[in-house]
């Protein structure tokens, strides 16, 4: 069966997010003052062939740990739809 997994990768809250700060500054320059903070991450969709949902999650977890996310600087969350 084919499962669609979503992996959301975000920088750790303790780390500076230069992209987010640049976007925040751009929003303020456009007159959008109500945005307090911006954090920019990645969203990755994987189509996984697996016997069941648990196996699909395990495959996505392996991909995130080995390639997609840097555990020193990023945190990730996996969901299946």
LOMIGU-856746 format. One record per residue (C-alpha): x, y, z; residue in one letter; residue number from 1. Coordinates in Angstrom, 1 decimal. Layout:
N
<drendren X="X" Y="Y" Z="Z" residu="a" num="NUM"/>
...
***
This chain:
81
<drendren X="0.0" Y="0.0" Z="0.0" residu="x" num="1"/>
<drendren X="1.2" Y="3.6" Z="-0.6" residu="x" num="2"/>
<drendren X="1.3" Y="6.0" Z="2.3" residu="x" num="3"/>
<drendren X="1.9" Y="9.7" Z="2.1" residu="x" num="4"/>
<drendren X="4.1" Y="10.9" Z="4.9" residu="x" num="5"/>
<drendren X="4.8" Y="14.5" Z="5.7" residu="x" num="6"/>
<drendren X="8.0" Y="15.5" Z="7.4" residu="x" num="7"/>
<drendren X="8.1" Y="19.0" Z="9.0" residu="x" num="8"/>
<drendren X="11.6" Y="20.1" Z="9.8" residu="x" num="9"/>
<drendren X="12.2" Y="23.2" Z="11.9" residu="x" num="10"/>
<drendren X="15.3" Y="24.8" Z="13.4" residu="x" num="11"/>
<drendren X="15.7" Y="24.3" Z="17.1" residu="x" num="12"/>
<drendren X="14.0" Y="27.1" Z="19.1" residu="x" num="13"/>
<drendren X="17.3" Y="27.8" Z="20.9" residu="x" num="14"/>
<drendren X="19.1" Y="28.6" Z="17.6" residu="x" num="15"/>
<drendren X="19.0" Y="31.8" Z="15.7" residu="x" num="16"/>
<drendren X="16.9" Y="31.6" Z="12.4" residu="x" num="17"/>
<drendren X="18.5" Y="34.1" Z="10.0" residu="x" num="18"/>
<drendren X="16.0" Y="33.4" Z="7.3" residu="x" num="19"/>
<drendren X="13.1" Y="34.0" Z="9.7" residu="x" num="20"/>
<drendren X="14.7" Y="37.2" Z="10.9" residu="x" num="21"/>
<drendren X="15.1" Y="38.4" Z="7.3" residu="x" num="22"/>
<drendren X="11.5" Y="37.6" Z="6.5" residu="x" num="23"/>
<drendren X="10.4" Y="39.4" Z="9.7" residu="x" num="24"/>
<drendren X="12.3" Y="42.5" Z="8.7" residu="x" num="25"/>
<drendren X="10.8" Y="42.4" Z="5.2" residu="x" num="26"/>
<drendren X="7.3" Y="42.1" Z="6.6" residu="x" num="27"/>
<drendren X="7.9" Y="45.1" Z="8.9" residu="x" num="28"/>
<drendren X="9.3" Y="47.1" Z="5.9" residu="x" num="29"/>
<drendren X="6.0" Y="46.3" Z="4.1" residu="x" num="30"/>
<drendren X="4.1" Y="47.8" Z="7.0" residu="x" num="31"/>
<drendren X="3.0" Y="44.5" Z="8.5" residu="x" num="32"/>
<drendren X="3.8" Y="45.1" Z="12.1" residu="x" num="33"/>
<drendren X="1.5" Y="42.6" Z="13.8" residu="x" num="34"/>
<drendren X="3.9" Y="39.6" Z="13.1" residu="x" num="35"/>
<drendren X="6.0" Y="39.0" Z="16.3" residu="x" num="36"/>
<drendren X="8.3" Y="36.3" Z="15.0" residu="x" num="37"/>
<drendren X="9.0" Y="34.1" Z="11.9" residu="x" num="38"/>
<drendren X="10.7" Y="30.7" Z="11.8" residu="x" num="39"/>
<drendren X="11.4" Y="29.1" Z="8.5" residu="x" num="40"/>
<drendren X="11.7" Y="25.3" Z="8.0" residu="x" num="41"/>
<drendren X="11.1" Y="22.6" Z="5.4" residu="x" num="42"/>
<drendren X="8.1" Y="20.5" Z="4.5" residu="x" num="43"/>
<drendren X="8.8" Y="17.2" Z="2.7" residu="x" num="44"/>
<drendren X="6.2" Y="14.8" Z="1.4" residu="x" num="45"/>
<drendren X="7.3" Y="11.2" Z="0.8" residu="x" num="46"/>
<drendren X="5.2" Y="8.5" Z="-1.1" residu="x" num="47"/>
<drendren X="6.2" Y="5.3" Z="0.7" residu="x" num="48"/>
<drendren X="5.3" Y="1.7" Z="-0.3" residu="x" num="49"/>
<drendren X="4.8" Y="-0.2" Z="2.9" residu="x" num="50"/>
<drendren X="2.9" Y="-3.1" Z="4.4" residu="x" num="51"/>
<drendren X="1.3" Y="-0.8" Z="7.0" residu="x" num="52"/>
<drendren X="1.3" Y="2.7" Z="8.5" residu="x" num="53"/>
<drendren X="3.9" Y="1.8" Z="11.2" residu="x" num="54"/>
<drendren X="6.3" Y="0.6" Z="8.6" residu="x" num="55"/>
<drendren X="5.8" Y="3.7" Z="6.5" residu="x" num="56"/>
<drendren X="6.5" Y="5.9" Z="9.6" residu="x" num="57"/>
<drendren X="9.7" Y="3.8" Z="10.3" residu="x" num="58"/>
<drendren X="10.9" Y="4.4" Z="6.8" residu="x" num="59"/>
<drendren X="10.2" Y="8.1" Z="7.0" residu="x" num="60"/>
<drendren X="11.9" Y="8.2" Z="10.4" residu="x" num="61"/>
<drendren X="15.0" Y="6.6" Z="8.9" residu="x" num="62"/>
<drendren X="15.1" Y="9.0" Z="6.0" residu="x" num="63"/>
<drendren X="14.7" Y="12.0" Z="8.3" residu="x" num="64"/>
<drendren X="17.5" Y="10.8" Z="10.7" residu="x" num="65"/>
<drendren X="20.0" Y="9.7" Z="8.0" residu="x" num="66"/>
<drendren X="19.5" Y="12.5" Z="5.4" residu="x" num="67"/>
<drendren X="16.7" Y="15.0" Z="5.7" residu="x" num="68"/>
<drendren X="17.2" Y="16.6" Z="9.1" residu="x" num="69"/>
<drendren X="20.3" Y="17.7" Z="11.0" residu="x" num="70"/>
<drendren X="19.7" Y="16.7" Z="14.6" residu="x" num="71"/>
<drendren X="22.2" Y="19.2" Z="15.9" residu="x" num="72"/>
<drendren X="20.3" Y="22.1" Z="14.5" residu="x" num="73"/>
<drendren X="16.8" Y="20.8" Z="13.6" residu="x" num="74"/>
<drendren X="13.8" Y="19.0" Z="15.0" residu="x" num="75"/>
<drendren X="11.3" Y="17.0" Z="12.9" residu="x" num="76"/>
<drendren X="7.8" Y="15.7" Z="13.1" residu="x" num="77"/>
<drendren X="6.3" Y="12.9" Z="10.9" residu="x" num="78"/>
<drendren X="2.7" Y="12.5" Z="10.1" residu="x" num="79"/>
<drendren X="0.8" Y="10.2" Z="7.7" residu="x" num="80"/>
<drendren X="-2.2" Y="10.9" Z="5.6" residu="x" num="81"/>
***
